[in-house]
Amino acid sequence: MKDFTKRMLSIAIPITLQNLISTGLNLVDNLMIGQLGTTAIASVGLVNQVVFILNILTFGVSSGAGIFVSQYWGKRDEKNIEKTLGHILYITMGAAVVFFVLLFFLPERILMIFTTDTEVIRTGATYARPVAFSTFLTSFSFIIAMALRTVEKARIPMYVSLVALSINTVVNYMLIFGFGPIQPLGVFGASLATLLSRLVEFVIFVNIVLRRKT
């Protein structure tokens, strides 16, 4: 019983901490952007609602696939684990393409669904376009994190999320408010910071996958 509890906690605690870190990333964004005024916080909030829909889709697909991955892991059937991950990556990347098109090419039209405030729409579009590129990165990272947790490597996604949060916090401040020779970029700077942190997260996960294959 003690071994079971210890094993369960070794998985549950890192997952819980990772979720807290992810929440912290959004909290840091909101706190810093909130200092730019109500228009900025409203525009970013609306864009994030659209991104949240993609996150829900990715979470649903990965949760379902996680059941199969855990079963295959119990049999140490790595071939079917890779096959399952390949299928869900195709699905999530397909969804990411759709959301990329909406956020990069049609952000004004999408935001018009939620508000008629032209300034919020304009500011939101400025934020949406860089964030659009992060849809691919986030979806990939989400799936790999799920796979690592399923095969009892829950600490790795937690550490990666911590790195992403640290980068996002520092770069957010530098790009939003300016630092030294860097001019303040406001909402656009926040979107670049988000993109950079997601890119670093993606690169780390890719490196983990490639190392596992060698």
Residue frames relative to the residue before (quaternion, step in Angstrom):
aa qw qx qy qz dx dy dz
M 1.0000 0.0000 0.0000 0.0000 0.00 0.00 0.00
K 0.6510 0.5166 -0.3117 0.4606 3.57 1.00 -0.86
D 0.6392 0.5248 -0.3236 0.4597 3.57 1.03 -0.81
F 0.6437 0.5224 -0.3181 0.4600 3.57 1.01 -0.84
T 0.6633 0.5069 -0.3007 0.4610 3.57 0.93 -0.95
K 0.6513 0.5170 -0.3070 0.4629 3.56 0.96 -0.88
R 0.6672 0.4968 -0.2990 0.4676 3.57 0.97 -0.88
M 0.6454 0.5251 -0.3168 0.4553 3.56 1.00 -0.85
L 0.6806 0.4900 -0.2866 0.4632 3.57 0.92 -0.93
S 0.6127 0.5617 -0.3473 0.4341 3.59 1.10 -0.67
I 0.6870 0.4233 -0.2674 0.5266 3.56 1.25 -0.44
A 0.6962 0.5120 -0.2782 0.4194 3.57 0.87 -1.01
I 0.6678 0.5231 -0.3155 0.4253 3.59 0.89 -0.90
P 0.6752 0.4702 -0.3202 0.4696 3.67 0.81 -0.82
I 0.6298 0.5267 -0.3408 0.4580 3.60 1.03 -0.75
T 0.6501 0.5153 -0.3083 0.4657 3.57 0.96 -0.88
L 0.6686 0.4972 -0.2940 0.4684 3.56 0.93 -0.90
Q 0.6303 0.5303 -0.3382 0.4552 3.57 1.02 -0.77
N 0.6478 0.5109 -0.3164 0.4682 3.59 0.99 -0.83
L 0.6401 0.5148 -0.3198 0.4722 3.57 1.04 -0.76
I 0.6376 0.5216 -0.3186 0.4689 3.57 1.03 -0.80
S 0.6488 0.5139 -0.3117 0.4667 3.59 0.97 -0.88
T 0.6377 0.5067 -0.3147 0.4874 3.56 1.04 -0.79
G 0.6334 0.5438 -0.3169 0.4501 3.55 1.06 -0.79
L 0.6038 0.5611 -0.3488 0.4460 3.56 1.09 -0.73
N 0.6777 0.4722 -0.2834 0.4873 3.58 0.94 -0.91
L 0.6326 0.5424 -0.3291 0.4442 3.58 1.05 -0.77
V 0.6346 0.5243 -0.3210 0.4683 3.57 0.99 -0.85
D 0.6246 0.5387 -0.3276 0.4608 3.58 0.98 -0.87
N 0.7042 0.4834 -0.2710 0.4439 3.56 0.78 -1.08
L 0.6477 0.5273 -0.3233 0.4448 3.59 0.98 -0.81
M 0.7051 0.4544 -0.2665 0.4747 3.57 0.91 -0.91
I 0.6767 0.4811 -0.2968 0.4717 3.57 0.91 -0.90
G 0.5868 0.6001 -0.3608 0.4066 3.57 1.11 -0.66
Q 0.6301 0.5440 -0.3283 0.4465 3.58 1.16 -0.55
L 0.6137 0.5536 -0.3448 0.4450 3.58 1.28 -0.21
G 0.6627 -0.5068 0.3072 0.4578 3.58 1.25 -0.18
T 0.6985 -0.5003 0.3291 0.3917 3.54 -1.33 0.28
T 0.6171 0.5520 -0.3542 0.4347 3.59 1.03 -0.69
A 0.6605 0.5157 -0.3017 0.4547 3.55 0.94 -0.91
I 0.6978 0.4688 -0.2839 0.4613 3.58 0.81 -0.98
A 0.6396 0.5230 -0.3275 0.4584 3.60 1.06 -0.71
S 0.6784 0.5000 -0.2946 0.4505 3.57 0.89 -0.93
V 0.6629 0.4900 -0.2995 0.4804 3.58 0.95 -0.87
G 0.6357 0.5431 -0.3227 0.4437 3.56 1.01 -0.81
L 0.6596 0.5051 -0.3086 0.4632 3.59 0.98 -0.80
V 0.6444 0.5059 -0.3215 0.4748 3.58 0.97 -0.83
N 0.6680 0.5085 -0.3014 0.4521 3.56 0.94 -0.86
Q 0.5717 0.5688 -0.3832 0.4503 3.59 1.17 -0.45
V 0.6441 0.5066 -0.3118 0.4809 3.56 1.03 -0.81
V 0.6554 0.5032 -0.3032 0.4748 3.58 0.94 -0.91
F 0.6174 0.5695 -0.3384 0.4243 3.57 1.07 -0.76
I 0.5941 0.5607 -0.3613 0.4496 3.59 1.09 -0.65
L 0.6490 0.4971 -0.3101 0.4853 3.58 0.97 -0.84
N 0.6438 0.5283 -0.3252 0.4481 3.58 0.96 -0.82
I 0.6307 0.5236 -0.3288 0.4689 3.58 1.05 -0.76
L 0.6450 0.5175 -0.3160 0.4652 3.58 0.96 -0.88
T 0.6688 0.4983 -0.2938 0.4671 3.56 0.92 -0.94
F 0.6452 0.5235 -0.3156 0.4583 3.56 0.99 -0.84
G 0.6572 0.5216 -0.3088 0.4480 3.57 0.96 -0.87
V 0.6729 0.4899 -0.2879 0.4737 3.55 0.91 -0.95
S 0.6947 0.4791 -0.2853 0.4544 3.58 0.85 -0.95
S 0.6227 0.5383 -0.3458 0.4504 3.59 1.06 -0.68
G 0.6574 0.4977 -0.3049 0.4767 3.56 1.00 -0.83
A 0.6755 0.4867 -0.2904 0.4717 3.55 0.94 -0.90
G 0.5883 0.6068 -0.3608 0.3943 3.56 1.11 -0.67
I 0.5852 0.5731 -0.3647 0.4428 3.58 1.15 -0.60
F 0.6860 0.4708 -0.2789 0.4796 3.56 0.93 -0.94
V 0.6426 0.5340 -0.3262 0.4422 3.57 0.96 -0.89
S 0.6618 0.5052 -0.3128 0.4571 3.59 0.94 -0.85
Q 0.6314 0.5202 -0.3307 0.4705 3.59 1.07 -0.71
Y 0.6697 0.4843 -0.2959 0.4789 3.57 0.94 -0.88
W 0.6241 0.5392 -0.3403 0.4516 3.57 1.07 -0.72
G 0.6167 0.5520 -0.3380 0.4480 3.56 1.06 -0.72
K 0.7100 0.4028 -0.2355 0.5275 3.56 1.19 -0.64
R 0.3567 -0.7367 0.4731 0.3259 3.56 1.37 -0.16
D 0.3411 0.7362 -0.4936 0.3132 3.54 1.09 0.87
E 0.1192 -0.8497 0.5113 0.0481 3.59 0.33 1.26
K 0.5765 0.5985 -0.3777 0.4085 3.58 1.12 -0.60
N 0.7189 0.4212 -0.2519 0.4922 3.59 0.86 -0.93
I 0.5565 0.5701 -0.3954 0.4571 3.59 1.19 -0.43
E 0.6758 0.4841 -0.2844 0.4775 3.58 0.89 -0.96
K 0.6329 0.5341 -0.3257 0.4561 3.57 1.04 -0.79
T 0.6603 0.5050 -0.2986 0.4689 3.57 0.96 -0.89
L 0.6608 0.5037 -0.3026 0.4669 3.57 0.93 -0.89
G 0.6170 0.5514 -0.3361 0.4498 3.56 1.07 -0.74
H 0.6592 0.5148 -0.3027 0.4570 3.57 0.95 -0.90
I 0.7222 0.4371 -0.2762 0.4594 3.59 0.79 -0.95
L 0.5836 0.5526 -0.3788 0.4589 3.59 1.17 -0.44
Y 0.6149 0.5328 -0.3408 0.4710 3.58 1.04 -0.75
I 0.6741 0.5017 -0.2958 0.4543 3.58 0.91 -0.94
T 0.7180 0.4530 -0.2624 0.4587 3.57 0.79 -1.01
M 0.6326 0.5125 -0.3374 0.4725 3.59 1.06 -0.66
G 0.6055 0.5466 -0.3453 0.4640 3.57 1.11 -0.66
A 0.6581 0.4885 -0.2987 0.4889 3.57 0.98 -0.86
A 0.6330 0.5417 -0.3269 0.4460 3.58 1.03 -0.80
V 0.6067 0.5522 -0.3488 0.4531 3.59 1.06 -0.73
V 0.6488 0.5211 -0.3123 0.4583 3.57 0.93 -0.93
F 0.7082 0.4505 -0.2660 0.4741 3.58 0.84 -0.95
F 0.5805 0.5592 -0.3748 0.4581 3.59 1.14 -0.54
V 0.6534 0.5134 -0.3080 0.4632 3.57 0.90 -0.94
L 0.6706 0.5064 -0.2998 0.4517 3.58 0.90 -0.92
L 0.7412 0.4368 -0.2324 0.4537 3.57 0.84 -0.98
F 0.7237 0.4350 -0.2535 0.4720 3.58 1.04 -0.70
F 0.7911 0.3254 -0.1606 0.4924 3.58 0.84 -0.95
L 0.8168 0.2219 -0.0891 0.5250 3.60 1.06 -0.68
P 0.1945 0.8279 -0.5170 0.0972 3.65 0.98 0.61
E 0.6306 0.5440 -0.3443 0.4334 3.59 1.00 -0.78
R 0.6767 0.4919 -0.3002 0.4583 3.58 0.90 -0.89
I 0.6408 0.5166 -0.3258 0.4652 3.56 1.02 -0.76
L 0.6912 0.4810 -0.2820 0.4598 3.58 0.90 -0.91
M 0.5817 0.5854 -0.3672 0.4290 3.59 1.17 -0.51
I 0.5483 0.5977 -0.3939 0.4324 3.58 1.24 -0.35
F 0.7556 0.4068 -0.1915 0.4763 3.56 1.06 -0.81
T 0.8236 0.0473 0.0190 0.5648 3.60 1.06 -0.66
T 0.3329 -0.7186 0.5711 0.2161 3.54 -1.30 0.41
D 0.4570 0.6837 -0.4413 0.3589 3.58 1.31 0.01
T 0.3706 -0.7746 0.4709 0.2021 3.58 -0.39 1.24
E 0.6465 0.5193 -0.3276 0.4528 3.60 1.04 -0.70
V 0.6302 0.5145 -0.3257 0.4817 3.57 1.04 -0.75
I 0.6470 0.5184 -0.3114 0.4644 3.58 0.99 -0.84
R 0.6689 0.5014 -0.3013 0.4588 3.58 0.91 -0.93
T 0.6811 0.4763 -0.2852 0.4773 3.58 0.89 -0.93
G 0.6392 0.5384 -0.3159 0.4492 3.56 1.02 -0.81
A 0.6408 0.5209 -0.3221 0.4629 3.57 1.02 -0.80
T 0.6144 0.5471 -0.3345 0.4597 3.58 1.08 -0.74
Y 0.6851 0.4677 -0.2674 0.4904 3.56 1.04 -0.83
A 0.6666 0.5673 -0.3027 0.3771 3.58 0.95 -0.91
R 0.6595 0.5649 -0.3356 0.3652 3.59 0.86 -0.90
P 0.6828 0.4290 -0.3181 0.4985 3.68 0.80 -0.74
V 0.6318 0.5442 -0.3322 0.4408 3.58 1.03 -0.81
A 0.5515 0.6312 -0.3894 0.3817 3.59 1.12 -0.63
F 0.6559 0.5182 -0.3152 0.4494 3.59 1.00 -0.78
S 0.6399 0.5471 -0.3290 0.4279 3.58 1.12 -0.59
T 0.4851 0.6715 -0.4442 0.3412 3.62 1.20 -0.25
F 0.6566 0.4968 -0.3079 0.4767 3.59 1.00 -0.82
L 0.6745 0.5151 -0.2912 0.4415 3.55 0.89 -0.99
T 0.6808 0.4981 -0.2862 0.4544 3.56 0.90 -0.97
S 0.6505 0.5237 -0.3195 0.4478 3.58 0.93 -0.88
F 0.6555 0.5017 -0.3093 0.4722 3.58 0.94 -0.89
S 0.6779 0.5003 -0.2948 0.4509 3.57 0.84 -0.99
F 0.6180 0.5587 -0.3349 0.4401 3.56 1.05 -0.80
I 0.6803 0.4908 -0.2860 0.4631 3.58 0.91 -0.95
I 0.6704 0.4896 -0.3057 0.4663 3.60 0.89 -0.88
A 0.6238 0.5305 -0.3375 0.4644 3.59 1.03 -0.76
M 0.6309 0.5276 -0.3263 0.4660 3.57 1.01 -0.82
A 0.6636 0.5132 -0.3055 0.4505 3.57 0.90 -0.94
L 0.6625 0.5087 -0.3067 0.4563 3.58 0.94 -0.86
R 0.6469 0.5043 -0.3238 0.4716 3.57 0.99 -0.77
T 0.6551 0.5355 -0.3095 0.4339 3.57 0.99 -0.85
V 0.7398 0.3642 -0.2178 0.5222 3.59 1.06 -0.71
E 0.6048 -0.6366 0.3194 0.3563 3.54 1.19 0.78
K 0.5281 0.5741 -0.4415 0.4435 3.56 1.05 0.85
A 0.1181 0.8703 -0.4714 0.0804 3.55 1.06 0.85
R 0.6013 0.5871 -0.3694 0.3966 3.59 1.11 -0.51
I 0.5968 0.5998 -0.3678 0.3859 3.58 1.05 -0.71
P 0.6814 0.4610 -0.3129 0.4747 3.66 0.76 -0.89
M 0.6065 0.5597 -0.3535 0.4404 3.59 1.08 -0.69
Y 0.6802 0.4800 -0.2875 0.4735 3.58 0.88 -0.93
V 0.6372 0.5243 -0.3256 0.4616 3.57 1.01 -0.82
S 0.6499 0.5116 -0.3120 0.4675 3.59 0.97 -0.85
L 0.6277 0.5377 -0.3296 0.4563 3.57 1.06 -0.73
V 0.6301 0.5173 -0.3205 0.4823 3.58 1.05 -0.79
A 0.6601 0.5145 -0.3025 0.4562 3.58 0.93 -0.95
L 0.6489 0.5161 -0.3143 0.4625 3.59 0.97 -0.86
S 0.6517 0.5250 -0.3133 0.4488 3.58 0.94 -0.89
I 0.6696 0.4896 -0.2927 0.4757 3.56 0.92 -0.95
N 0.6588 0.5223 -0.3109 0.4432 3.56 0.90 -0.93
T 0.6552 0.5261 -0.3134 0.4424 3.58 0.95 -0.86
V 0.7002 0.4708 -0.2681 0.4650 3.57 0.83 -1.02
V 0.7106 0.4523 -0.2632 0.4702 3.58 0.78 -1.05
N 0.5636 0.5919 -0.3743 0.4381 3.58 1.10 -0.67
Y 0.6914 0.4827 -0.2804 0.4587 3.55 0.75 -1.07
M 0.6785 0.5130 -0.2934 0.4364 3.57 0.88 -0.97
L 0.7506 0.4101 -0.2217 0.4682 3.58 0.89 -0.92
I 0.6515 0.5097 -0.3304 0.4545 3.59 1.04 -0.65
F 0.8203 0.2593 -0.1008 0.4997 3.57 0.76 -1.08
G 0.5017 -0.6429 0.4299 0.3876 3.57 1.26 -0.28
F 0.0406 0.7856 -0.6153 0.0507 3.54 -1.16 0.64
G 0.8244 -0.0250 -0.0238 0.5650 3.57 -0.59 1.15
P 0.8313 -0.1363 0.1141 0.5267 3.60 -0.73 -1.04
I 0.5649 0.6042 -0.3842 0.4102 3.59 1.26 -0.25
Q 0.3347 -0.7513 0.5400 0.1786 3.56 -0.73 1.11
P 0.5433 -0.6159 0.4472 0.3543 3.63 -1.05 0.66
L 0.1748 -0.8170 0.5468 0.0549 3.56 -0.80 1.04
G 0.4013 -0.7550 0.4501 0.2578 3.57 1.27 -0.02
V 0.8466 -0.0801 0.0991 0.5167 3.54 -1.00 -0.95
F 0.6242 0.5375 -0.3404 0.4534 3.58 1.01 -0.78
G 0.6372 0.5274 -0.3193 0.4624 3.59 1.03 -0.76
A 0.6264 0.5380 -0.3299 0.4575 3.57 1.06 -0.77
S 0.6615 0.5010 -0.3080 0.4654 3.57 0.99 -0.82
L 0.6392 0.5128 -0.3257 0.4715 3.60 1.05 -0.72
A 0.6327 0.5278 -0.3263 0.4633 3.59 1.04 -0.77
T 0.6349 0.5209 -0.3172 0.4743 3.57 1.02 -0.82
L 0.6602 0.5112 -0.3018 0.4602 3.56 0.92 -0.93
L 0.6627 0.5104 -0.3079 0.4533 3.59 0.92 -0.89
S 0.6697 0.4955 -0.3072 0.4600 3.60 0.89 -0.90
R 0.6542 0.4962 -0.3088 0.4801 3.59 1.05 -0.75
L 0.6219 0.5378 -0.3376 0.4583 3.57 1.09 -0.68
V 0.6467 0.5043 -0.3144 0.4782 3.59 0.95 -0.86
E 0.6296 0.5350 -0.3179 0.4651 3.57 0.99 -0.88
F 0.6558 0.5199 -0.2906 0.4638 3.57 0.97 -0.95
V 0.6648 0.5112 -0.3022 0.4531 3.59 0.88 -0.97
I 0.6458 0.5156 -0.3237 0.4607 3.59 0.96 -0.82
F 0.6756 0.4903 -0.2984 0.4628 3.58 0.90 -0.90
V 0.6241 0.5251 -0.3387 0.4690 3.60 1.01 -0.76
N 0.6417 0.5270 -0.3148 0.4596 3.56 0.98 -0.87
I 0.6363 0.5248 -0.3195 0.4665 3.59 1.03 -0.79
V 0.6597 0.5085 -0.3015 0.4640 3.58 0.95 -0.91
L 0.6788 0.4917 -0.2933 0.4599 3.59 0.90 -0.93
R 0.6382 0.5206 -0.3289 0.4621 3.59 1.00 -0.74
R 0.6461 0.5285 -0.3217 0.4469 3.55 1.03 -0.78
K 0.6739 0.5048 -0.2927 0.4532 3.57 1.11 -0.69
T 0.6800 0.4884 -0.2931 0.4616 3.60 1.16 -0.52
